[in-house]
Amino acid sequence: MTETAAPPDDSRGRLSALARLLPFARPYRGLIALTFTGALLATLAQLAVPLLTPAIVEGPIASGDRGALVPLLGLALLFGVAEAALFFLRRWAMNISSLQLERDLRDTLYQRLQRLPVAFHDHWSSGQLLSRATSDVSTIRRFIGFGAVFLVVNLLTCVVVGVLLVLTWWPLGIAVLATTLPLVFFGMRLEKQYNVESRLIQDEQGELATDVEEAVQGIRVVKSLGRSRMVFGRYDRKALRLRDLELGRVRTLALIWCLFEFQPQITLAVILVGGALAVSSGALTVGGLIGFVALFTVLLWPILSLGFLLAQAQETASACDRIGELLDAPLTVRDSPGARPAAVATPARLRFEHVGFRFPGAGGPVLTDVDLEVEPGETMALVGATGSGKTTMTALVARLYDVTGGRVTLDGHDVRDLPLAQLRTVVATAFEEATLFSMSVRENVTLGRPDAGDDEVAEALRVAQADFVHDLPWGLDTRVGEQGLSLSGGQRQRLALARAVLGRPSVLVLDDPLSALDVHTEALVERALRDVLAETTALVVAHRASTVLLADRVALLEDGRITAVGRHTDLLAQVPAYRALLSSESGLAGSLDAGRAGTDLSGVGCP
Ligand SMILES: Nc1ncnc2c1ncn2[C@@H]1O[C@H](COP(=O)(O)OP(=O)(O)OP(=O)(O)O)[C@@H](O)[C@H]1O
């Protein structure tokens, strides 16, 4: 699902969007001040030549005094050299500060994405996040490294030169200023339009990035279903829409350029006509008129660039808004103010007490009044029909989501009262979909325990029957491809299992961890897993009877409620729903029936 927000179109909104960058700019205020000082001094140096022009024309040139010409030309040259040196200083300081700021912004964004709760990621497409972390951050860097400085300097230049023009000969100066009024009026309207178009384009780029990412990730499915053409068609429609939006924005930018190109020509015509009349009537000298025109030429670049710079500022404000949506998203799962590390034993007692859970924005609850206690060292299998809430229930232990009712406790401590760092050390989770990262096998296995020693890693790999890694070209140092795609599904699952069991956690949460294993490997993993399960408390989502048999007790989840808890053989004998479920899901009713001999009926209970 895509999250976007309507662009605010008032200038105060635009400024406050840009003001978000101030905290990021603060560490580099020295360099930024140097940039602005360099740019302003360079502009002043640029102004010196037109200001000297009347003196040169009416002095040494009019009187033919070559000797007096030399110091004035030398002065003009000196200002030229100073301008070049200041230009170098500005570019150097500007590039350092903008690149540093870009890095800081990227880091902040990345850290924020890591801290945002899973519920946030459920609602945001990866393409939208990707485009914010890449193209929006680059847009901001370009503005900080170029646009921001020139926007301020050029606006200041316009004001200073405007005042100087009025001071030189006020009637012509006022006439020049009057010709800029339409520029301001139409310019602002076009800028607003440009802002809306920029925001739509940035959002559409995010959509397109999502499509590319999904197509690449799902390439096997797409190819096997022969749907490449369909997937391309969908992408192409979005690409066309993006092109149309970009063409619209190019049209607006062309109009802005046109306006800002055209206006100086009109002003120049006004200056020449008005100036000629003033010189012929004796109100202005020829030197004064040349100085006036020279002064006006200093204004040409600032006026011309203003359209582009304002457009860049709008685009940057949109990028700030889009990044702000991530930075402002609430951290709903975070350390509570009173969170303190507490003693959690290995193995720990895990309890669900009247737990209720509803996904944000979802209609009904997924879990209702769930009560379940897993004794220290016990393995509890969680069995239920598809969609009954098993995965959701396991996700509450490590606070991937927070309960919306009741509480989950470890050794009596509400998991929300423990610091997240501690909670996620004592609780280890292996998900059904084993996710690996493009790092070495060792880095993948020790992701949650970077301090684990070689012996511990070897033991975890043994338990997970993942000794195949020693046959890889560089053993544990072999890099697995992106998302572990260079490994088979079963190999990935075994590495994810090794990651979970590494360091013997207080509570082990396994979401159907053996689903991708062949029968032979599954038997080997189960045998090794029994040793680990004997020493820890475990909650294991089980779809297959073989996984159920690893557990001491089984909890049956039906429509978000625990309807029965007991030993597998007891439930099989006493609870028809359980029996029907295992029979239909695993097709193992026959073999399970065989295990019913000697059933102990005392273990069954309904909460
Ligand atoms: N992020 C989400 N947002 C809204 N609803 C969700 C989300 N994830 C799961 N659900 C819904 O919650 C319910 C329980 O899902 P859950 O994945 O916990 O079931 P499950 O018992 O693990 O299913 P399975 O055995 O198929 O893995 C389902 O109806 C599902 O559609």
The ligand as an SDF file (V2000), in Angstrom:
LIG
                    3D

 31 33  0  0  0  0  0  0  0  0999 V2000
   -0.2420   -6.7350    8.5610 N   0  0  0  0  0  0  0  0  0  0  0  0
   -1.5140   -7.1290    8.6460 C   0  0  0  0  0  0  0  0  0  0  0  0
   -2.5000   -6.2140    8.5840 N   0  0  0  0  0  0  0  0  0  0  0  0
   -3.7920   -6.5930    8.6900 C   0  0  0  0  0  0  0  0  0  0  0  0
   -4.1910   -7.8730    8.8380 N   0  0  0  0  0  0  0  0  0  0  0  0
   -3.2420   -8.8350    8.8960 C   0  0  0  0  0  0  0  0  0  0  0  0
   -1.8580   -8.5160    8.7950 C   0  0  0  0  0  0  0  0  0  0  0  0
   -1.1500   -9.6630    8.8880 N   0  0  0  0  0  0  0  0  0  0  0  0
   -2.0500  -10.6640    9.0370 C   0  0  0  0  0  0  0  0  0  0  0  0
   -3.3030  -10.1670    9.0410 N   0  0  0  0  0  0  0  0  0  0  0  0
   -4.5440  -10.9270    9.2170 C   0  0  0  0  0  0  0  0  0  0  0  0
   -4.5190  -11.4870   10.5050 O   0  0  0  0  0  0  0  0  0  0  0  0
   -5.0680  -12.7940   10.4890 C   0  0  0  0  0  0  0  0  0  0  0  0
   -4.0980  -13.7500   11.1650 C   0  0  0  0  0  0  0  0  0  0  0  0
   -2.9270  -13.8460   10.3700 O   0  0  0  0  0  0  0  0  0  0  0  0
   -1.7300  -14.7780   10.8090 P   0  0  0  0  0  0  0  0  0  0  0  0
   -0.6460  -14.6090    9.8010 O   0  0  0  0  0  0  0  0  0  0  0  0
   -1.3930  -14.5420   12.2180 O   0  0  0  0  0  0  0  0  0  0  0  0
   -2.3920  -16.2230   10.6660 O   0  0  0  0  0  0  0  0  0  0  0  0
   -1.7090  -17.6480   10.7720 P   0  0  0  0  0  0  0  0  0  0  0  0
   -2.5570  -18.4210   11.6900 O   0  0  0  0  0  0  0  0  0  0  0  0
   -0.2750  -17.5380   11.1120 O   0  0  0  0  0  0  0  0  0  0  0  0
   -1.8740  -18.1380    9.2860 O   0  0  0  0  0  0  0  0  0  0  0  0
   -0.9720  -19.1960    8.4810 P   0  0  0  0  0  0  0  0  0  0  0  0
   -1.1340  -20.5140    9.1230 O   0  0  0  0  0  0  0  0  0  0  0  0
   -1.5580  -19.1660    7.1260 O   0  0  0  0  0  0  0  0  0  0  0  0
    0.4480  -18.6950    8.5030 O   0  0  0  0  0  0  0  0  0  0  0  0
   -5.3700  -13.1210    9.0430 C   0  0  0  0  0  0  0  0  0  0  0  0
   -6.7440  -12.9200    8.8420 O   0  0  0  0  0  0  0  0  0  0  0  0
   -4.5890  -12.0950    8.2600 C   0  0  0  0  0  0  0  0  0  0  0  0
   -5.2680  -11.7510    7.0780 O   0  0  0  0  0  0  0  0  0  0  0  0
  1  2  1  0
  2  3  1  0
  2  7  2  0
  3  4  2  0
  4  5  1  0
  5  6  2  0
  6  7  1  0
  6 10  1  0
  7  8  1  0
  8  9  2  0
  9 10  1  0
 10 11  1  0
 11 12  1  0
 11 30  1  0
 12 13  1  0
 13 14  1  0
 13 28  1  0
 14 15  1  0
 15 16  1  0
 16 17  2  0
 16 18  1  0
 16 19  1  0
 19 20  1  0
 20 21  2  0
 20 22  1  0
 20 23  1  0
 23 24  1  0
 24 25  2  0
 24 26  1  0
 24 27  1  0
 28 29  1  0
 28 30  1  0
 30 31  1  0
M  END
$$$$
